[in-house]
Amino acid sequence: MDCKHFGICGSCGLYMLSYAEQLKQKEEKVSALLTPFWQGKLEVFDSPDAHYRARAEFRIWHEDERCDYAMGNIEKKGAVTIKECPKVIESIEERMWKLLEKINASQDVLKQRLFSVEFLATTTDECLVTLLYHRKLDNTWSQEAKLLETELNCKIMGRSRKQKVILSDEFVTEKLDIDGKTFTYLQYESGFTQPNPAVNVKMIEWAVVQAKKVGHGDFLESYCGLGNFTLPLSHYFDKVLATEISKRSIHAALQNCKLNDINNITFARLASEEMTEALNGVREFSRLKDIDLKSYDFSTVLVDPPRAGLDEGTIALISNIDHIIYISCNPETLARDLETLTKTHVVLEAAVYDQFPHTEHVESGVFLQKR
Ligand SMILES: C[S@@+](CC[C@H](N)C(=O)[O-])C[C@H]1O[C@@H](n2cnc3c(N)ncnc32)[C@H](O)[C@@H]1O
């Protein structure tokens, strides 16, 4: 990928290396962190070099009468106006420049006190655009934004302080081909979604390969989000219990389960720390009153925590389960958690998935089995 803003825009910090060199660097970094626990060959899953991001957020820069997209400067000093962004997927690329021209042509209705634009798009050419304002949105705004929906063939939402205006939907519908099947996922504007759909598919398929090796018993998942891993992995287990802290994501997960006609998953809104308390029997939750926790016999657990990694209670809980799939967006906290987990388990497989090309961020995963 080449971009005229490389070296100035803070969004892509690894612009000076070729894509192959970046990937090598990430592989070496994860390999070095995992060496104390595992000396095998990392599997490496690359990304398309351009048009890979299905989520993007731009600030709006106002100068004279005009608006432009802007990003933070690479040296964290102010903003750079953006004239191209080749990392966004085609369904964003096709709309974002037309949108900007429409906003600029709209006098004040769409433009006044607009401070940010967020795009959430799919590989099936759906796109949800959220316009964020420092002013209250009225009917005139809704009417003009509704016209924009038709002109750009997208969904539009408006947000300002304590106000959310949904003109059609607040989600997009993604369809991903995973392990020979097509899965449908509703992805909500305010819920977590994996940013790179091509790499997401490779990551889920890697987890499916590990699940197939177990192929029996019940499956526990924490940090399940909208059911990204849960739905495809559910085929390889008897019963599934999947938990997540976000109400919005659990709502999406329940809908996704129905849409895909899957009947063996129970989703519960629980922080990982609460899930541990519930499964250890130290605290009762009214949210779990219809779930017989004692009926589960977990052979496998999947965790996919935020950058901070796992808390001590969750580590202790999953140390009792025979197989662990640990997906991580921070190899440093993964390595920290493996110090404890490898007292009870051995690492059988490890992989790097390049969710975030042209940045230092790296996603990795390990598959562990009880000693
Ligand atoms: C890296 S995302 C992974 C989501 C999902 N596995 C996916 O692939 O889309 C982490 C998820 O953990 C959730 N989360 C954050 N803190 C949590 C906590 N303490 N307990 C449970 N879930 C949490 C977030 O809402 C988010 O959905």
The ligand as a Tripos MOL2 file, in Angstrom:
@<TRIPOS>MOLECULE
LIG
   27    29     1     0     0
SMALL
NO_CHARGES

@<TRIPOS>ATOM
      1 C1        -11.0340   -8.0460   21.7940 C.3       1 LIG1
      2 S1        -12.7750   -7.9440   21.9530 S.3       1 LIG1
      3 C2        -13.2250   -9.5470   21.3750 C.3       1 LIG1
      4 C3        -14.6640   -9.7710   21.0620 C.3       1 LIG1
      5 C4        -14.9990  -11.0340   20.2560 C.3       1 LIG1
      6 N1        -14.2790  -12.1770   20.7200 N.3       1 LIG1
      7 C5        -14.7480  -10.8110   18.7680 C.2       1 LIG1
      8 O1        -13.8990  -11.5090   18.1950 O.co2     1 LIG1
      9 O2        -15.4220   -9.9580   18.1680 O.co2     1 LIG1
     10 C6        -12.9740   -8.0050   23.6730 C.3       1 LIG1
     11 C7        -14.3940   -8.0480   24.1750 C.3       1 LIG1
     12 O3        -14.3460   -8.1210   25.5900 O.3       1 LIG1
     13 C8        -15.3940   -7.3410   26.1360 C.3       1 LIG1
     14 N2        -14.9420   -7.0340   27.5140 N.ar      1 LIG1
     15 C9        -14.1490   -6.0350   27.9490 C.ar      1 LIG1
     16 N3        -13.9080   -6.1660   29.2650 N.ar      1 LIG1
     17 C10       -14.5580   -7.2890   29.6790 C.ar      1 LIG1
     18 C11       -14.6810   -7.9580   30.9160 C.ar      1 LIG1
     19 N4        -14.0870   -7.5170   32.0140 N.pl3     1 LIG1
     20 N5        -15.4080   -9.0950   30.9540 N.ar      1 LIG1
     21 C12       -16.0220   -9.5790   29.8400 C.ar      1 LIG1
     22 N6        -15.9490   -8.9800   28.6380 N.ar      1 LIG1
     23 C13       -15.2260   -7.8470   28.5550 C.ar      1 LIG1
     24 C14       -15.5460   -6.1750   25.1940 C.3       1 LIG1
     25 O4        -16.8510   -5.6450   25.2710 O.3       1 LIG1
     26 C15       -15.2540   -6.8420   23.8340 C.3       1 LIG1
     27 O5        -16.4350   -7.3060   23.2380 O.3       1 LIG1
@<TRIPOS>BOND
     1     1     2 1
     2     2     3 1
     3     2    10 1
     4     3     4 1
     5     4     5 1
     6     5     6 1
     7     5     7 1
     8     7     8 2
     9     7     9 1
    10    10    11 1
    11    11    12 1
    12    11    26 1
    13    12    13 1
    14    13    14 1
    15    13    24 1
    16    14    15 ar
    17    14    23 ar
    18    15    16 ar
    19    16    17 ar
    20    17    18 ar
    21    17    23 ar
    22    18    19 1
    23    18    20 ar
    24    20    21 ar
    25    21    22 ar
    26    22    23 ar
    27    24    25 1
    28    24    26 1
    29    26    27 1
@<TRIPOS>SUBSTRUCTURE
     1 LIG1         1 GROUP 0 **** ****
